[in-house]
Amino acid sequence: MKYISETPLDIVGLFADAHHPQAGAIVLFSGEVRDNNLGMSVDYLEYEAHESMASKMVAAILNEARTKWPLDIAVAQHRTGKVAVGESAVVVITASPHRSEAYAANRYIIDRIKHEVPIWKCEYFTDGTKKWGGNCNCHDVTGDVNKHVYEFDQLKS
Amino acid sequence: MKVQVFAALKDYFDKEFELKEDVDNVTELRQYLTELNTSAGNMLKTCRFAIDDEFVDQNYQLKENDTISVIPPSSGG
């Protein structure tokens, strides 16, 4: 499985491969490039990764998700390079017998990829400026660069 | 040892460079890089360091042929 891709993500192809006879639910999340951020008009994004490290970490996160939920399928791919508005920067697909596990696992995987995996975005705005950013600023809250605030934690109730 | 930097840090340092100075551990390396380019100081405070695709802690003793990656906070997705 390829976890980091320099070329456009084949969402349809990945989804086509994600069916499983024991899975009654498949959840596909696609993180896509918006045309605006913080009041600025976005032209495109460029992603960079520490590729070998990022690949190992995505694989490990998928394995951890499999230990937490009964998943028949767990795949994820993240783009590098230039990604246009409306294109997918990251896709996560989970499949399980019932939907609650597929939803929960999907949220867990995307949250951990966003916060922990060494992948960075640079925003290029239509006015010609650029900004490395959208950094996870969890350390401002937790006081520790290794501790993150996860949306999937907030969803538990 | 070799130092690799990523993302916004490339605006402050070469993407990859050889380090000949006597830097014993990660804490000293962070200090050294901050002195090399003080405007990167705030960013370096939030960075983590990795060797052979694994994060290492502040006390990790650097070895001569280590390639150390300086990893800013993630901003994927």
gemmi code that builds the backbone of each chain (N, CA, C; Angstrom):
import gemmi

chains = {
    "A": [
        ("MET", (0.851, -1.205, 0.000), (0.000, 0.000, 0.000), (0.878, 1.243, 0.000)),
        ("LYS", (0.527, 2.171, -0.859), (1.257, 3.433, -0.921), (0.529, 4.441, -0.035)),
        ("TYR", (1.253, 5.060, 0.895), (0.600, 5.978, 1.829), (0.787, 7.450, 1.451)),
        ("ILE", (1.866, 7.703, 0.727), (2.155, 9.075, 0.314), (2.237, 9.071, -1.216)),
        ("SER", (1.506, 9.994, -1.835), (1.428, 9.976, -3.293), (1.737, 11.346, -3.883)),
        ("GLU", (2.631, 11.350, -4.865), (2.947, 12.607, -5.552), (1.915, 12.926, -6.621)),
        ("THR", (1.130, 11.920, -6.979), (0.159, 12.096, -8.071), (-1.258, 12.132, -7.494)),
        ("PRO", (-2.224, 12.689, -8.252), (-3.595, 12.804, -7.734), (-4.123, 11.491, -7.158)),
        ("LEU", (-4.840, 11.592, -6.053), (-5.359, 10.400, -5.382), (-6.498, 9.809, -6.216)),
        ("ASP", (-6.427, 8.505, -6.418), (-7.462, 7.820, -7.198), (-8.560, 7.365, -6.240)),
        ("ILE", (-9.401, 8.332, -5.855), (-10.420, 8.051, -4.840), (-11.366, 6.946, -5.308)),
        ("VAL", (-11.772, 7.022, -6.559), (-12.722, 6.025, -7.083), (-12.087, 4.635, -7.089)),
        ("GLY", (-10.830, 4.571, -7.502), (-10.124, 3.288, -7.533), (-9.921, 2.716, -6.137)),
        ("LEU", (-9.564, 3.593, -5.194), (-9.364, 3.130, -3.811), (-10.686, 2.625, -3.228)),
        ("PHE", (-11.765, 3.342, -3.555), (-13.079, 2.941, -3.038), (-13.509, 1.608, -3.665)),
        ("ALA", (-13.207, 1.467, -4.950), (-13.589, 0.229, -5.649), (-12.925, -0.987, -5.007)),
        ("ASP", (-11.717, -0.770, -4.455), (-10.986, -1.874, -3.823), (-11.368, -2.067, -2.358)),
        ("ALA", (-12.262, -1.237, -1.848), (-12.518, -1.237, -0.407), (-13.774, -2.015, -0.003)),
        ("HIS", (-14.270, -2.838, -0.903), (-15.451, -3.632, -0.541), (-15.010, -4.949, 0.071)),
        ("HIS", (-15.794, -5.426, 1.011), (-15.410, -6.638, 1.735), (-16.693, -7.374, 2.113)),
        ("PRO", (-16.716, -8.696, 1.930), (-17.975, -9.433, 2.178), (-18.493, -9.326, 3.620)),
        ("GLN", (-17.585, -9.032, 4.584), (-18.053, -8.916, 5.970), (-18.388, -7.494, 6.382)),
        ("ALA", (-18.144, -6.563, 5.469), (-18.335, -5.151, 5.812), (-19.692, -4.650, 5.333)),
        ("GLY", (-20.509, -4.238, 6.295), (-21.798, -3.647, 5.948), (-21.712, -2.141, 5.836)),
        ("ALA", (-20.571, -1.588, 6.198), (-20.425, -0.125, 6.185), (-19.039, 0.252, 5.700)),
        ("ILE", (-19.012, 1.169, 4.752), (-17.734, 1.724, 4.299), (-17.826, 3.234, 4.441)),
        ("VAL", (-16.823, 3.818, 5.106), (-16.774, 5.276, 5.236), (-15.554, 5.775, 4.473)),
        ("LEU", (-15.787, 6.758, 3.601), (-14.689, 7.368, 2.858), (-14.626, 8.842, 3.211)),
        ("PHE", (-13.482, 9.268, 3.738), (-13.262, 10.678, 4.007), (-12.257, 11.213, 3.000)),
        ("SER", (-12.595, 12.335, 2.380), (-11.659, 13.006, 1.496), (-11.449, 14.426, 2.009)),
        ("GLY", (-10.216, 14.755, 2.366), (-9.890, 16.111, 2.801), (-9.502, 16.913, 1.571)),
        ("GLU", (-10.276, 17.961, 1.264), (-10.102, 18.662, -0.002), (-9.682, 20.110, 0.193)),
        ("VAL", (-9.082, 20.651, -0.833), (-8.546, 22.011, -0.760), (-9.675, 23.024, -0.969)),
        ("ARG", (-9.832, 23.907, 0.049), (-10.835, 24.990, -0.026), (-10.267, 26.185, -0.775)),
        ("ASP", (-11.167, 27.028, -1.300), (-10.682, 28.205, -2.032), (-10.436, 29.393, -1.111)),
        ("ASN", (-10.571, 29.178, 0.217), (-10.320, 30.297, 1.125), (-9.844, 29.772, 2.470)),
        ("ASN", (-9.055, 30.577, 3.152), (-8.644, 30.238, 4.514), (-8.316, 31.534, 5.245)),
        ("LEU", (-8.873, 31.697, 6.442), (-8.634, 32.878, 7.280), (-8.863, 34.178, 6.499)),
        ("GLY", (-9.924, 34.171, 5.694), (-10.279, 35.383, 4.966), (-9.451, 35.638, 3.712)),
        ("MET", (-8.539, 34.724, 3.416), (-7.689, 34.904, 2.226), (-8.179, 33.963, 1.122)),
        ("SER", (-8.014, 34.408, -0.102), (-8.421, 33.602, -1.243), (-7.266, 32.669, -1.633)),
        ("VAL", (-7.534, 31.355, -1.589), (-6.484, 30.358, -1.808), (-6.422, 29.974, -3.290)),
        ("ASP", (-5.199, 29.976, -3.819), (-4.986, 29.562, -5.205), (-4.796, 28.041, -5.257)),
        ("TYR", (-3.837, 27.557, -4.488), (-3.585, 26.115, -4.391), (-2.739, 25.844, -3.148)),
        ("LEU", (-2.601, 24.592, -2.798), (-1.737, 24.203, -1.678), (-0.602, 23.351, -2.209)),
        ("GLU", (0.491, 23.391, -1.482), (1.574, 22.483, -1.798), (1.936, 21.723, -0.522)),
        ("TYR", (1.991, 20.399, -0.643), (2.295, 19.568, 0.521), (3.685, 18.975, 0.403)),
        ("GLU", (4.336, 18.912, 1.550), (5.659, 18.295, 1.631), (5.599, 17.246, 2.733)),
        ("ALA", (6.351, 16.178, 2.577), (6.374, 15.143, 3.616), (7.798, 14.679, 3.868)),
        ("HIS", (8.048, 14.220, 5.072), (9.239, 13.403, 5.323), (8.746, 12.010, 4.969)),
        ("GLU", (9.007, 11.631, 3.722), (8.237, 10.536, 3.149), (8.401, 9.187, 3.838)),
        ("SER", (9.646, 8.793, 4.113), (9.835, 7.462, 4.713), (9.202, 7.417, 6.099)),
        ("MET", (9.371, 8.508, 6.838), (8.831, 8.556, 8.197), (7.299, 8.623, 8.162)),
        ("ALA", (6.777, 9.459, 7.258), (5.327, 9.612, 7.153), (4.675, 8.280, 6.772)),
        ("SER", (5.284, 7.551, 5.845), (4.718, 6.268, 5.420), (4.641, 5.286, 6.584)),
        ("LYS", (5.737, 5.216, 7.334), (5.748, 4.291, 8.484), (4.703, 4.695, 9.512)),
        ("MET", (4.558, 6.011, 9.728), (3.608, 6.459, 10.754), (2.164, 6.224, 10.329)),
        ("VAL", (1.857, 6.443, 9.053), (0.480, 6.171, 8.587), (0.181, 4.680, 8.728)),
        ("ALA", (1.151, 3.846, 8.340), (0.954, 2.394, 8.475), (0.691, 2.019, 9.931)),
        ("ALA", (1.452, 2.628, 10.847), (1.291, 2.313, 12.271), (-0.078, 2.775, 12.785)),
        ("ILE", (-0.522, 3.954, 12.334), (-1.833, 4.471, 12.769), (-2.948, 3.549, 12.278)),
        ("LEU", (-2.835, 3.088, 11.031), (-3.854, 2.167, 10.500), (-3.870, 0.865, 11.304)),
        ("ASN", (-2.690, 0.381, 11.661), (-2.624, -0.845, 12.471), (-3.238, -0.632, 13.848)),
        ("GLU", (-2.974, 0.539, 14.429), (-3.564, 0.810, 15.745), (-5.082, 0.887, 15.653)),
        ("ALA", (-5.582, 1.500, 14.578), (-7.038, 1.563, 14.395), (-7.625, 0.154, 14.308)),
        ("ARG", (-6.895, -0.740, 13.644), (-7.378, -2.124, 13.511), (-7.433, -2.847, 14.862)),
        ("THR", (-6.563, -2.431, 15.791), (-6.616, -3.069, 17.110), (-7.761, -2.506, 17.957)),
        ("LYS", (-8.226, -1.292, 17.617), (-9.285, -0.658, 18.411), (-10.681, -0.993, 17.913)),
        ("TRP", (-10.819, -1.210, 16.616), (-12.134, -1.489, 16.025), (-12.028, -2.696, 15.090)),
        ("PRO", (-13.120, -3.419, 14.902), (-13.083, -4.579, 14.003), (-13.188, -4.125, 12.549)),
        ("LEU", (-12.070, -3.750, 11.959), (-12.092, -3.194, 10.608), (-11.736, -4.256, 9.570)),
        ("ASP", (-12.520, -4.293, 8.519), (-12.201, -5.188, 7.407), (-11.259, -4.494, 6.429)),
        ("ILE", (-11.389, -3.178, 6.358), (-10.541, -2.373, 5.483), (-10.110, -1.122, 6.263)),
        ("ALA", (-8.854, -0.758, 6.145), (-8.381, 0.531, 6.679), (-7.254, 0.986, 5.767)),
        ("VAL", (-7.536, 2.004, 4.970), (-6.503, 2.520, 4.076), (-6.465, 4.043, 4.171)),
        ("ALA", (-5.302, 4.598, 3.885), (-5.165, 6.053, 3.887), (-4.054, 6.433, 2.926)),
        ("GLN", (-4.263, 7.542, 2.250), (-3.243, 8.079, 1.351), (-3.238, 9.593, 1.455)),
        ("HIS", (-2.037, 10.173, 1.459), (-1.909, 11.637, 1.533), (-1.086, 12.119, 0.352)),
        ("ARG", (-1.504, 13.251, -0.199), (-0.794, 13.837, -1.339), (0.456, 14.585, -0.894)),
        ("THR", (1.424, 14.666, -1.812), (2.478, 15.677, -1.720), (2.431, 16.462, -3.026)),
        ("GLY", (3.146, 17.572, -3.040), (3.181, 18.411, -4.240), (1.986, 19.341, -4.308)),
        ("LYS", (1.779, 19.889, -5.504), (0.754, 20.911, -5.693), (-0.636, 20.290, -5.774)),
        ("VAL", (-1.555, 20.779, -4.951), (-2.928, 20.256, -4.960), (-3.882, 21.436, -5.189)),
        ("ALA", (-4.681, 21.331, -6.215), (-5.551, 22.442, -6.615), (-6.820, 22.484, -5.767)),
        ("VAL", (-7.477, 23.640, -5.771), (-8.768, 23.796, -5.092), (-9.734, 22.731, -5.625)),
        ("GLY", (-10.419, 22.057, -4.687), (-11.377, 21.023, -5.075), (-10.761, 19.651, -5.243)),
        ("GLU", (-9.426, 19.576, -5.196), (-8.784, 18.258, -5.276), (-8.597, 17.692, -3.873)),
        ("SER", (-8.418, 16.383, -3.835), (-8.255, 15.709, -2.553), (-6.795, 15.715, -2.121)),
        ("ALA", (-6.579, 16.113, -0.862), (-5.224, 16.108, -0.296), (-4.988, 14.838, 0.515)),
        ("VAL", (-6.069, 14.273, 1.031), (-5.933, 13.065, 1.862), (-7.227, 12.265, 1.794)),
        ("VAL", (-7.073, 10.961, 1.735), (-8.262, 10.109, 1.745), (-8.076, 9.010, 2.793)),
        ("VAL", (-9.154, 8.726, 3.516), (-9.150, 7.641, 4.507), (-10.392, 6.793, 4.255)),
        ("ILE", (-10.207, 5.499, 4.126), (-11.348, 4.603, 3.919), (-11.327, 3.532, 5.011)),
        ("THR", (-12.473, 3.363, 5.654), (-12.601, 2.315, 6.661), (-13.856, 1.508, 6.369)),
        ("ALA", (-13.771, 0.229, 6.612), (-14.935, -0.629, 6.416), (-15.043, -1.582, 7.596)),
        ("SER", (-16.276, -1.773, 8.058), (-16.500, -2.644, 9.210), (-17.894, -3.253, 9.087)),
        ("PRO", (-18.193, -4.242, 9.927), (-19.530, -4.863, 9.825), (-20.652, -3.837, 9.979)),
        ("HIS", (-20.506, -2.891, 10.927), (-21.546, -1.882, 11.168), (-20.937, -0.488, 11.129)),
        ("ARG", (-21.811, 0.536, 10.930), (-21.265, 1.855, 10.601), (-20.557, 2.572, 11.744)),
        ("SER", (-20.965, 2.331, 12.991), (-20.378, 3.139, 14.061), (-18.869, 2.939, 14.145)),
        ("GLU", (-18.418, 1.704, 13.957), (-16.972, 1.440, 14.029), (-16.236, 2.076, 12.849)),
        ("ALA", (-16.846, 1.999, 11.675), (-16.189, 2.574, 10.489), (-16.071, 4.087, 10.621)),
        ("TYR", (-17.140, 4.740, 11.137), (-17.088, 6.190, 11.348), (-16.029, 6.542, 12.400)),
        ("ALA", (-16.072, 5.866, 13.529), (-15.154, 6.190, 14.636), (-13.704, 5.979, 14.214)),
        ("ALA", (-13.442, 4.877, 13.557), (-12.070, 4.567, 13.146), (-11.585, 5.578, 12.114)),
        ("ASN", (-12.477, 5.966, 11.219), (-12.101, 6.921, 10.180), (-11.687, 8.253, 10.808)),
        ("ARG", (-12.484, 8.700, 11.778), (-12.198, 9.963, 12.472), (-10.875, 9.886, 13.232)),
        ("TYR", (-10.668, 8.752, 13.863), (-9.423, 8.525, 14.613), (-8.217, 8.596, 13.673)),
        ("ILE", (-8.326, 7.937, 12.539), (-7.193, 7.876, 11.604), (-6.887, 9.267, 11.039)),
        ("ILE", (-7.906, 9.992, 10.577), (-7.629, 11.299, 9.971), (-7.105, 12.291, 11.017)),
        ("ASP", (-7.649, 12.231, 12.219), (-7.160, 13.127, 13.278), (-5.683, 12.880, 13.562)),
        ("ARG", (-5.335, 11.625, 13.696), (-3.936, 11.324, 14.024), (-3.010, 11.660, 12.862)),
        ("ILE", (-3.453, 11.435, 11.625), (-2.618, 11.807, 10.472), (-2.377, 13.313, 10.480)),
        ("LYS", (-3.449, 14.079, 10.674), (-3.320, 15.536, 10.633), (-2.390, 16.075, 11.718)),
        ("HIS", (-2.486, 15.500, 12.907), (-1.731, 16.050, 14.034), (-0.313, 15.522, 14.157)),
        ("GLU", (-0.079, 14.293, 13.752), (1.183, 13.651, 14.122), (2.148, 13.364, 12.985)),
        ("VAL", (1.608, 13.101, 11.802), (2.469, 12.617, 10.718), (3.237, 13.793, 10.092)),
        ("PRO", (4.546, 13.621, 9.849), (5.345, 14.727, 9.304), (5.001, 15.054, 7.847)),
        ("ILE", (3.877, 15.772, 7.715), (3.410, 16.276, 6.419), (3.032, 17.741, 6.674)),
        ("TRP", (3.395, 18.608, 5.744), (3.153, 20.043, 5.935), (2.528, 20.646, 4.691)),
        ("LYS", (1.642, 21.612, 4.927), (1.050, 22.321, 3.796), (1.599, 23.738, 3.720)),
        ("CYS", (1.743, 24.196, 2.488), (2.049, 25.605, 2.263), (0.900, 26.153, 1.423)),
        ("GLU", (0.279, 27.215, 1.943), (-0.851, 27.811, 1.227), (-0.336, 28.885, 0.280)),
        ("TYR", (-0.765, 28.820, -0.951), (-0.453, 29.858, -1.939), (-1.742, 30.610, -2.219)),
        ("PHE", (-1.709, 31.921, -1.960), (-2.916, 32.737, -2.104), (-2.958, 33.408, -3.473)),
        ("THR", (-4.167, 33.829, -3.849), (-4.328, 34.418, -5.190), (-3.623, 35.772, -5.301)),
        ("ASP", (-3.284, 36.389, -4.148), (-2.568, 37.670, -4.228), (-1.059, 37.468, -4.379)),
        ("GLY", (-0.639, 36.220, -4.543), (0.779, 35.946, -4.785), (1.591, 35.647, -3.534)),
        ("THR", (0.960, 35.806, -2.343), (1.691, 35.503, -1.110), (1.559, 34.017, -0.779)),
        ("LYS", (2.428, 33.556, 0.115), (2.334, 32.159, 0.559), (2.528, 32.091, 2.065)),
        ("LYS", (2.034, 31.009, 2.637), (2.172, 30.856, 4.084), (2.249, 29.380, 4.436)),
        ("TRP", (3.342, 29.002, 5.097), (3.391, 27.651, 5.658), (2.405, 27.643, 6.793)),
        ("GLY", (1.540, 26.655, 6.839), (0.655, 26.878, 7.942), (-0.387, 25.864, 8.222)),
        ("GLY", (-1.357, 26.422, 8.949), (-2.379, 25.557, 9.488), (-1.742, 24.573, 10.454)),
        ("ASN", (-0.556, 24.945, 10.992), (0.110, 24.027, 11.917), (-0.827, 23.601, 13.026)),
        ("CYS", (-0.620, 22.387, 13.446), (-1.319, 21.959, 14.640), (-0.689, 22.720, 15.797)),
        ("ASN", (-1.508, 23.506, 16.508), (-0.994, 24.316, 17.620), (-1.397, 23.731, 18.968)),
        ("CYS", (-1.543, 22.412, 18.985), (-2.000, 21.757, 20.214), (-1.092, 22.051, 21.398)),
        ("HIS", (0.198, 22.243, 21.104), (1.133, 22.465, 22.221), (0.797, 23.748, 22.986)),
        ("ASP", (0.105, 24.698, 22.315), (-0.340, 25.903, 23.026), (-1.322, 25.541, 24.145)),
        ("VAL", (-2.105, 24.506, 23.894), (-3.120, 24.083, 24.862), (-2.532, 23.087, 25.856)),
        ("THR", (-1.752, 22.132, 25.333), (-1.296, 21.036, 26.194), (0.066, 21.319, 26.825)),
        ("GLY", (0.802, 22.280, 26.275), (2.126, 22.585, 26.803), (3.177, 21.549, 26.457)),
        ("ASP", (2.862, 20.656, 25.529), (3.789, 19.584, 25.184), (3.621, 19.290, 23.690)),
        ("VAL", (4.748, 19.381, 22.929), (4.628, 19.164, 21.482), (4.212, 17.731, 21.132)),
        ("ASN", (4.308, 16.831, 22.101), (3.919, 15.448, 21.825), (2.479, 15.146, 22.225)),
        ("LYS", (1.784, 16.145, 22.813), (0.399, 15.902, 23.237), (-0.538, 16.735, 22.380)),
        ("HIS", (-1.547, 16.066, 21.862), (-2.471, 16.720, 20.936), (-3.897, 16.716, 21.467)),
        ("VAL", (-4.689, 17.628, 20.907), (-6.111, 17.676, 21.227), (-6.830, 17.065, 20.031)),
        ("TYR", (-7.502, 15.959, 20.246), (-8.119, 15.257, 19.126), (-9.626, 15.449, 19.119)),
        ("GLU", (-10.162, 15.618, 17.893), (-11.621, 15.705, 17.776), (-12.270, 14.386, 18.168)),
        ("PHE", (-11.607, 13.267, 17.877), (-12.253, 11.993, 18.197), (-12.395, 11.791, 19.690)),
        ("ASP", (-11.532, 12.435, 20.484), (-11.687, 12.370, 21.941), (-12.955, 13.105, 22.373)),
        ("GLN", (-13.182, 14.272, 21.723), (-14.352, 15.080, 22.086), (-15.651, 14.377, 21.708)),
        ("LEU", (-15.559, 13.472, 20.734), (-16.776, 12.787, 20.269), (-17.212, 11.677, 21.208)),
        ("LYS", (-16.265, 11.197, 22.034), (-16.611, 10.099, 22.952), (-17.604, 10.603, 23.980)),
        ("SER", (-18.647, 9.887, 24.187), (-19.567, 10.279, 25.251), (-20.417, 9.094, 25.645)),
    ],
    "B": [
        ("MET", (27.865, 14.937, 11.160), (26.463, 14.507, 11.016), (25.744, 15.407, 10.023)),
        ("LYS", (24.635, 14.907, 9.535), (23.866, 15.653, 8.548), (22.564, 16.148, 9.186)),
        ("VAL", (22.157, 17.352, 8.802), (20.891, 17.891, 9.301), (19.970, 18.111, 8.103)),
        ("GLN", (18.734, 17.639, 8.236), (17.715, 17.858, 7.204), (16.607, 18.694, 7.815)),
        ("VAL", (16.174, 19.725, 7.108), (15.037, 20.488, 7.634), (13.882, 20.433, 6.643)),
        ("PHE", (12.693, 20.713, 7.153), (11.487, 20.565, 6.332), (10.609, 21.810, 6.439)),
        ("ALA", (9.715, 21.902, 5.456), (8.631, 22.898, 5.454), (9.161, 24.307, 5.703)),
        ("ALA", (8.536, 25.023, 6.667), (8.879, 26.431, 6.881), (10.351, 26.619, 7.247)),
        ("LEU", (10.971, 25.603, 7.825), (12.379, 25.736, 8.214), (13.296, 25.939, 7.012)),
        ("LYS", (12.821, 25.528, 5.835), (13.640, 25.716, 4.630), (13.782, 27.196, 4.261)),
        ("ASP", (12.883, 28.041, 4.835), (13.033, 29.491, 4.622), (14.186, 30.053, 5.458)),
        ("TYR", (14.693, 29.254, 6.401), (15.728, 29.733, 7.315), (17.064, 28.997, 7.189)),
        ("PHE", (17.006, 27.754, 6.713), (18.217, 26.936, 6.610), (18.243, 26.233, 5.251)),
        ("ASP", (19.433, 25.760, 4.855), (19.497, 24.883, 3.685), (18.710, 23.623, 3.992)),
        ("LYS", (18.145, 23.035, 2.957), (17.318, 21.830, 3.141), (18.118, 20.698, 3.810)),
        ("GLU", (19.387, 20.603, 3.437), (20.241, 19.575, 4.040), (21.649, 20.131, 4.154)),
        ("PHE", (22.259, 19.963, 5.301), (23.632, 20.453, 5.442), (24.435, 19.611, 6.422)),
        ("GLU", (25.719, 19.681, 6.213), (26.664, 18.933, 7.047), (26.965, 19.764, 8.292)),
        ("LEU", (27.035, 19.103, 9.436), (27.307, 19.816, 10.677), (28.623, 19.293, 11.255)),
        ("LYS", (29.605, 20.156, 11.332), (30.924, 19.703, 11.805), (31.171, 20.124, 13.250)),
        ("GLU", (30.355, 21.048, 13.756), (30.555, 21.541, 15.112), (30.338, 20.431, 16.139)),
        ("ASP", (30.889, 20.668, 17.293), (30.784, 19.689, 18.358), (29.436, 19.847, 19.073)),
        ("VAL", (28.476, 19.096, 18.612), (27.134, 19.163, 19.195), (26.808, 17.764, 19.711)),
        ("ASP", (26.620, 17.651, 21.030), (26.522, 16.316, 21.637), (25.133, 15.712, 21.614)),
        ("ASN", (24.138, 16.547, 21.843), (22.792, 15.973, 21.963), (21.760, 16.895, 21.322)),
        ("VAL", (20.508, 16.481, 21.367), (19.440, 17.203, 20.679), (19.262, 18.610, 21.259)),
        ("THR", (19.357, 18.732, 22.577), (19.214, 20.057, 23.201), (20.279, 21.018, 22.653)),
        ("GLU", (21.510, 20.526, 22.561), (22.585, 21.371, 22.032), (22.382, 21.696, 20.561)),
        ("LEU", (21.854, 20.742, 19.820), (21.610, 20.981, 18.394), (20.560, 22.077, 18.220)),
        ("ARG", (19.515, 22.015, 19.025), (18.464, 23.037, 18.948), (19.068, 24.428, 19.247)),
        ("GLN", (19.912, 24.473, 20.282), (20.580, 25.743, 20.630), (21.466, 26.231, 19.489)),
        ("TYR", (22.220, 25.284, 18.929), (23.142, 25.641, 17.848), (22.364, 26.225, 16.657)),
        ("LEU", (21.273, 25.559, 16.281), (20.474, 26.027, 15.133), (19.862, 27.399, 15.414)),
        ("THR", (19.441, 27.604, 16.661), (18.860, 28.902, 17.041), (19.899, 30.011, 16.920)),
        ("GLU", (21.137, 29.698, 17.316), (22.217, 30.696, 17.184), (22.562, 30.953, 15.722)),
        ("LEU", (22.458, 29.883, 14.919), (22.757, 29.996, 13.491), (21.780, 30.946, 12.804)),
        ("ASN", (20.521, 30.877, 13.210), (19.511, 31.775, 12.638), (18.467, 32.099, 13.710)),
        ("THR", (18.681, 33.209, 14.402), (17.836, 33.538, 15.563), (16.373, 33.734, 15.175)),
        ("SER", (16.114, 34.150, 13.926), (14.710, 34.366, 13.556), (13.940, 33.047, 13.460)),
        ("ALA", (14.636, 31.916, 13.449), (13.957, 30.613, 13.440), (13.741, 30.085, 14.867)),
        ("GLY", (14.152, 30.886, 15.866), (14.134, 30.424, 17.253), (12.781, 29.935, 17.747)),
        ("ASN", (11.745, 30.740, 17.495), (10.415, 30.349, 17.975), (9.937, 29.061, 17.322)),
        ("MET", (10.238, 28.947, 16.038), (9.824, 27.736, 15.336), (10.577, 26.514, 15.863)),
        ("LEU", (11.872, 26.690, 16.104), (12.680, 25.565, 16.583), (12.195, 25.056, 17.941)),
        ("LYS", (11.621, 25.963, 18.748), (11.103, 25.538, 20.062), (10.009, 24.482, 19.928)),
        ("THR", (9.259, 24.553, 18.834), (8.125, 23.623, 18.682), (8.494, 22.401, 17.840)),
        ("CYS", (9.729, 22.357, 17.342), (10.122, 21.244, 16.473), (10.506, 20.006, 17.273)),
        ("ARG", (10.320, 18.875, 16.622), (10.836, 17.627, 17.177), (11.972, 17.143, 16.272)),
        ("PHE", (12.727, 16.198, 16.762), (13.891, 15.718, 16.015), (13.750, 14.219, 15.806)),
        ("ALA", (14.185, 13.762, 14.637), (14.056, 12.334, 14.325), (15.329, 11.817, 13.673)),
        ("ILE", (15.632, 10.573, 13.968), (16.761, 9.873, 13.342), (16.270, 8.509, 12.888)),
        ("ASP", (16.597, 8.145, 11.663), (16.145, 6.870, 11.092), (14.631, 6.698, 11.232)),
        ("ASP", (13.894, 7.738, 10.915), (12.426, 7.709, 10.904), (11.772, 7.559, 12.274)),
        ("GLU", (12.556, 7.746, 13.343), (11.977, 7.660, 14.692), (12.271, 8.963, 15.442)),
        ("PHE", (11.273, 9.452, 16.179), (11.520, 10.627, 17.002), (12.520, 10.276, 18.105)),
        ("VAL", (13.387, 11.233, 18.414), (14.320, 11.033, 19.525), (14.089, 12.154, 20.543)),
        ("ASP", (14.455, 11.899, 21.807), (14.176, 12.920, 22.822), (15.370, 13.870, 22.991)),
        ("GLN", (15.175, 14.831, 23.893), (16.165, 15.906, 24.088), (17.564, 15.399, 24.424)),
        ("ASN", (17.602, 14.267, 25.106), (18.883, 13.780, 25.616), (19.606, 12.841, 24.663)),
        ("TYR", (18.985, 12.564, 23.532), (19.601, 11.640, 22.581), (21.017, 12.105, 22.243)),
        ("GLN", (21.979, 11.204, 22.388), (23.385, 11.527, 22.099), (23.640, 11.369, 20.604)),
        ("LEU", (23.982, 12.451, 19.955), (24.181, 12.427, 18.507), (25.483, 11.714, 18.149)),
        ("LYS", (25.407, 10.944, 17.067), (26.593, 10.218, 16.597), (27.060, 10.814, 15.273)),
        ("GLU", (28.327, 10.569, 14.974), (28.965, 11.251, 13.858), (28.240, 11.047, 12.534)),
        ("ASN", (27.781, 9.824, 12.273), (27.119, 9.633, 10.968), (25.594, 9.609, 11.035)),
        ("ASP", (25.052, 10.217, 12.081), (23.593, 10.382, 12.143), (23.128, 11.387, 11.094)),
        ("THR", (21.945, 11.103, 10.527), (21.239, 12.123, 9.754), (20.035, 12.506, 10.599)),
        ("ILE", (20.021, 13.748, 11.026), (18.955, 14.159, 11.942), (17.957, 15.052, 11.210)),
        ("SER", (16.679, 14.691, 11.337), (15.610, 15.460, 10.701), (14.986, 16.392, 11.727)),
        ("VAL", (14.817, 17.642, 11.334), (14.169, 18.619, 12.213), (12.727, 18.758, 11.730)),
        ("ILE", (11.796, 18.367, 12.601), (10.398, 18.167, 12.203), (9.497, 19.240, 12.832)),
        ("PRO", (9.029, 20.208, 12.044), (8.073, 21.190, 12.587), (6.732, 20.513, 12.906)),
        ("PRO", (5.865, 21.189, 13.685), (4.543, 20.606, 13.946), (3.834, 20.283, 12.629)),
        ("SER", (3.125, 19.166, 12.619), (2.466, 18.712, 11.390), (1.374, 19.679, 10.959)),
        ("SER", (1.174, 19.778, 9.664), (0.038, 20.557, 9.153), (-0.549, 19.885, 7.925)),
        ("GLY", (-0.638, 18.560, 7.996), (-1.223, 17.808, 6.878), (-2.736, 17.892, 6.904)),
        ("GLY", (-3.335, 17.170, 5.990), (-4.796, 17.102, 5.924), (-5.375, 18.243, 5.114)),
    ],
}
model = gemmi.Model(1)
for chain_id, residues in chains.items():
    chain = gemmi.Chain(chain_id)
    for i, (resn, *xyz) in enumerate(residues, 1):
        res = gemmi.Residue()
        res.name, res.seqid = resn, gemmi.SeqId(i, " ")
        for name, pos in zip(("N", "CA", "C"), xyz):
            atom = gemmi.Atom()
            atom.name, atom.element = name, gemmi.Element(name[0])
            atom.pos, atom.b_iso = gemmi.Position(*pos), 0.0
            res.add_atom(atom)
        chain.add_residue(res)
    model.add_chain(chain)
structure = gemmi.Structure()
structure.add_model(model)
structure.setup_entities()
